[in-house]
Amino acid sequence: MRSQLQAPLRPAPPPPPGIRPFARDDVPALVPVMWDAYRGTPDEADVGGPEGAAREIRLALGGEYGRFLPGASFVAEDGGRPVGAALVTHYAGLPLLAFLFVRRSHAGRGFGQALVRAVMHVLAEQGHDTLSLAVTRRNRRARQLYDRLGFVEVA
């Protein structure tokens, strides 16, 4: 079961070093990152393995979760290698944080927060006033991050 969360978009600082815009040729490197991030979480079954991670990323880019917004999607790097990503779509009239994932080895180091703040910065600059997302109710770690970033449950 998932909760829908929303956060108001206010001016935010630009992305810090190590956070860069998403590029389509990032996809092959992001597949194992996504799978690694989802393993052992309440959302593991939704991805199901590397093939499922590849499928979910393709679906997001292909419009299954709304029109993909490459200009509002970001990749986190450490040592020049992708360790996380935020993939954003436009769904039901609002920007949607379709996927946020960070390698387990890099969890708790601020990458997820930096990715979401980068998304919020760009969307606010583009004139959007709200960012939405859906999160599994049992995913406490993700919910804590979203709480810190000002998201509130709307459904």
C-alpha positions as CSV (number, residue, x, y, z in Angstrom):
1,M,0.0,0.0,0.0
2,R,1.3,3.4,-1.0
3,S,0.8,6.9,0.3
4,Q,0.7,9.9,-2.0
5,L,2.9,12.8,-0.7
6,Q,3.3,16.3,-1.9
7,A,5.7,19.1,-1.1
8,P,5.5,22.8,-2.0
9,L,8.3,24.1,-4.3
10,R,10.1,27.1,-3.1
11,P,13.4,28.6,-4.3
12,A,16.2,26.2,-3.5
13,P,19.9,26.3,-4.0
14,P,21.3,24.8,-7.2
15,P,22.5,21.1,-7.1
16,P,25.8,20.5,-5.3
17,P,28.8,19.0,-6.9
18,G,28.3,15.3,-7.7
19,I,24.7,15.9,-8.8
20,R,24.3,16.3,-12.5
21,P,21.5,16.2,-15.1
22,F,20.3,12.8,-16.3
23,A,21.3,11.7,-19.7
24,R,19.7,8.8,-21.6
25,D,23.1,7.0,-21.9
26,D,23.1,6.8,-18.1
27,V,20.5,4.0,-18.2
28,P,22.8,1.0,-18.5
29,A,24.8,2.2,-15.4
30,L,21.6,3.1,-13.5
31,V,20.0,-0.4,-13.8
32,P,22.3,-2.1,-11.2
33,V,22.2,0.9,-9.0
34,M,18.4,0.8,-8.9
35,W,18.4,-2.9,-8.2
36,D,21.0,-2.5,-5.4
37,A,18.9,0.3,-3.9
38,Y,15.7,-1.7,-3.9
39,R,17.0,-5.1,-2.6
40,G,16.1,-5.7,1.0
41,T,13.5,-2.9,1.1
42,P,9.6,-3.2,1.2
43,D,9.8,-2.3,-2.6
44,E,12.1,-5.1,-3.6
45,A,9.2,-7.2,-5.1
46,D,8.1,-4.3,-7.3
47,V,11.5,-4.4,-9.1
48,G,12.2,-8.1,-8.7
49,G,15.8,-8.1,-10.1
50,P,18.1,-6.4,-12.6
51,E,15.7,-7.1,-15.4
52,G,12.9,-5.5,-13.5
53,A,15.0,-2.4,-12.8
54,A,15.7,-2.1,-16.5
55,R,12.0,-2.4,-17.2
56,E,11.0,0.2,-14.6
57,I,13.5,2.7,-15.9
58,R,12.4,2.1,-19.5
59,L,8.8,2.5,-18.5
60,A,9.5,5.8,-16.8
61,L,11.4,7.1,-19.8
62,G,8.7,5.8,-22.1
63,G,5.8,7.6,-20.5
64,E,4.2,4.8,-18.4
65,Y,4.2,7.0,-15.3
66,G,3.5,10.3,-17.2
67,R,5.6,12.3,-19.6
68,F,9.3,11.9,-18.7
69,L,11.0,15.2,-17.7
70,P,14.7,14.8,-18.5
71,G,15.4,18.4,-17.5
72,A,14.2,17.7,-14.0
73,S,15.9,14.3,-13.6
74,F,19.3,13.9,-12.0
75,V,22.1,11.5,-11.4
76,A,24.3,11.4,-8.3
77,E,27.9,10.5,-8.8
78,D,30.8,9.5,-6.5
79,G,34.2,9.3,-8.1
80,G,32.6,9.7,-11.5
81,R,30.4,6.7,-11.2
82,P,26.6,6.8,-10.8
83,V,25.4,6.0,-7.3
84,G,21.8,7.2,-7.5
85,A,19.2,8.9,-9.5
86,A,15.9,10.9,-9.4
87,L,13.6,10.3,-12.3
88,V,10.8,12.8,-12.7
89,T,7.6,12.7,-14.8
90,H,4.6,14.9,-15.3
91,Y,1.6,12.9,-14.2
92,A,-2.0,14.0,-13.4
93,G,-1.1,17.7,-13.8
94,L,1.9,17.6,-11.4
95,P,5.5,16.8,-11.5
96,L,6.0,13.3,-10.0
97,L,9.1,12.0,-8.5
98,A,8.7,8.6,-10.2
99,F,11.9,7.0,-8.8
100,L,14.5,8.0,-6.3
101,F,17.2,5.4,-5.6
102,V,20.7,5.4,-4.1
103,R,23.1,2.5,-3.9
104,R,23.0,0.9,-0.4
105,S,26.8,1.6,0.0
106,H,26.0,5.3,-0.3
107,A,22.8,5.4,1.7
108,G,22.7,7.9,4.6
109,R,25.4,10.1,3.0
110,G,23.0,12.8,1.7
111,F,22.8,11.7,-1.9
112,G,19.0,11.1,-1.8
113,Q,18.3,14.5,-0.2
114,A,20.7,16.2,-2.7
115,L,18.9,14.6,-5.6
116,V,15.4,15.6,-4.4
117,R,16.6,19.2,-3.7
118,A,18.1,19.3,-7.2
119,V,14.7,18.3,-8.6
120,M,12.9,20.8,-6.5
121,H,15.3,23.6,-7.6
122,V,14.8,23.0,-11.3
123,L,11.0,22.6,-11.0
124,A,10.6,25.8,-9.0
125,E,12.7,27.6,-11.6
126,Q,10.4,26.2,-14.2
127,G,7.4,27.7,-12.4
128,H,5.9,24.5,-10.8
129,D,4.6,24.9,-7.3
130,T,4.2,21.3,-6.1
131,L,6.1,18.0,-6.4
132,S,4.3,14.7,-5.8
133,L,5.4,11.2,-5.2
134,A,4.1,7.8,-4.0
135,V,5.9,5.9,-1.3
136,T,5.2,2.5,0.2
137,R,3.8,3.0,3.7
138,R,6.2,0.4,5.2
139,N,9.3,2.1,3.7
140,R,10.2,4.0,6.8
141,R,13.6,5.2,5.6
142,A,12.1,6.8,2.5
143,R,9.3,8.3,4.5
144,Q,11.7,9.9,6.9
145,L,13.6,11.5,4.1
146,Y,10.5,12.9,2.5
147,D,9.3,14.2,5.9
148,R,12.6,16.1,6.3
149,L,12.1,17.6,2.8
150,G,8.7,18.9,3.6
151,F,6.4,16.4,2.0
152,V,3.0,15.8,3.5
153,E,0.6,12.9,3.0
154,V,-2.4,13.9,0.8
155,A,-3.8,10.4,0.0
